[in-house]
Each structure stands twice: as structure tokens, then as C-alpha cells.
Amino acid sequence: MRPRNKRNRKNKKLNNQTKRSNKAASLLFHYKGEIFKMAKIGTQKQVTVEGVDYTLQHPGNREFTRIQDRAQTDQGTFSSEKWADEIMKHVVVEPKVSWEYFDEHDGFDEVIKEATTFLRTGK
């Protein structure tokens, strides 16, 4: 006989919070139904946005995880501002960009989107 405090994990019902958490984790590594290998540390990608060439460099899986952690608010929700700040500091390596840079140049949303896709998929 099994002890009462251990559950059979195969038959365990998932609550809504667990389902949302599992879905979020799944989406992190899936993009349009495909599974990609994450880029290796130092891997670079060139993108052109609004006529400006940007060099993106992957900071490695550990730093990527740290960036995700730092992009959360104190309440544990995602902060777009913190995420963009981390992308500008650790992923866009040429030209060096900042909030002030994008006040004078177009393409902020597209650069952040390209960098996010690069971090998650390596493409």
C-alpha cells in the first residue's frame, strides 16, 4: 500500500494556474509550432531596420534567463520597459542603443521584436 500523502502524478488534475504556467513555458521555446535550438553564446545576427544595420549578439542561455528574470516587476508580471532595457544593454551590440537613441531614430519596436525572436529561436 502506498502512503496517503503521495499522489499518482499521472492522474493528477492540473489547476488553471499550472496550465497557464505550463503553456507559458512551452511558448518560450516554441515559435509557430516548431521547436528551435537556442543560439549559442556569442552567436551574432545582422538585421536592418529603417535603413540602419544592427548587430545582435546572443548573451548565452544563463544570461538570457537572467534577463527574463530582471524583466519582471515586483509583483511578478512582465515589464516591457525592463525587457527593452535589457535587450538594449545585452543583445544589441552595434550600434549601441538606448532610450535616447530611439527618441531620435525610428524602428524601436522592430529592433526589440527582432532581438526577442533571435534570443528565443536563434534565427
Beta strands, then each sheet from edge to edge (+ up, - down):
strand 1: 30-31
strand 2: 34-35
strand 3: 44-49
strand 4: 52-57
strand 5: 92-94
sheet 1: 1+ 2-
sheet 2: 3+ 4- 5+
end
